[in-house]
Amino acid sequence: MAQRKTIPASGGYDIAVATEQMQDGNWAAVATVTQSTGTAQRNIDLPVPKERFATEADAENFAVRMAKEWIEKNIPSEH
């Protein structure tokens, strides 16, 4: 069964992470970045990684790191 968490991130973004244990016992995770404004919400599904992990925590941490990197690269500049 998939486990889901939402984690606040910088710049008004949230990161939704879903982890799931695969048949071989390893864990996979995917992330969605959500940007909220006063009038709208935009969801960006990040590519599904091929990496698998021995623990759920490792899978979750990888997905959060990947999402934070995406935010840093895509956040609008202030100028």
N, C-alpha and C positions, 0 to 999 in steps of 0.2 A: 504494500500500500504506500502511495506517495505521501510524503510529509511536506507541508507548505509553511513558509515563514515570510513575513514582510519586515524588512530592515530599513530604517531611515538612512538616507545618504545626504551628502552635501548638495547645496544648490536647489533645494526643494524637490529632490528626487527621492523615490523609494525604490528598493530592490526587493522583488518577490522571488524567492528561491523555492524550487521544488526538488526534493531528493527522493530517490527510489532505490531499493535494493534489487539488484538484478538476480537472475536465476543462479548465476555462479557465485553469489554471495557478495560480490563487489557492489559498490555504490556509485550511482550516477546523479548528476544534478544539472538543472537548467535554471536560467535566470531571466526575469523580465524587469526592465527598467520602466518606472512610471514617473512621468513628469506632470505635476499638477499646477494649474494656474487658477486664477479667480473664476474662470468661466469654462475651463475644459480640462480634460485629462488625456494624456497621450501614453500609450503602452508600446514599448519596443521590446519584442521578443529577440533575445540574443541567440546566435547560432548554437545549436546543440553540440556540446563538446564530445569528442570521442573518448576522452580520458575517463578511467574508472578508478575507484579508490577503495582502500581496505576498510575505511570507516565512513559513517555518515557525516561526521564532523569535517573530515578532510574534503569530502565532496562538496559540502555546503560552503566551506571556506574558499575553495577554488572558484565556485560560481559567484560568490560575493566579490572576490578579487577581480574576476573577469568583468563584472558589472561596474565596479568602481573605475576600472581602467577605461571602459566605454564612456562613462560619464565624463571623466577628465578629458578625453579626446573630443567629445562632442558638445560640451557645455558652451553656450554662447559667450563670447568675450564681452567685456564691459565697455569696449570702445567702439 
